[in-house]
Amino acid sequence: MEEYLIKLDSLPTISLENEWIKESLTKTIKDLFPSTFHYPPQNILKRRTFYKFILVDTDSVEISHTLDKEGIIIYSKIKILRTLTP
């Protein structure tokens, strides 16, 4: 069995192609996330399930849930099958 290493430092959660890397991190962030980008979304009817089904239906991810005895999700696993470039 493989051992897991616990890292105390946070790691970047987004990878960028070379054409998106700008002269500064601030400029890159402004290009990727425009000023009109806010969370939570404007339409509150689009919940997590809405976005989950988009990813599953486009064959971008495989998602599996582990449930407890009452059927409540304990944790989920996601396998990224493909990504889109900006």
Protein Blocks (a to p, Z undefined) as FASTA:
>chain_A
ZZddddfbdcdfbdcdfklpcfbfklmmmmmmcfklccddfblmlcfklmmmmmmmnopa
ccdddddfkopafbdcdddfbdcdZZ
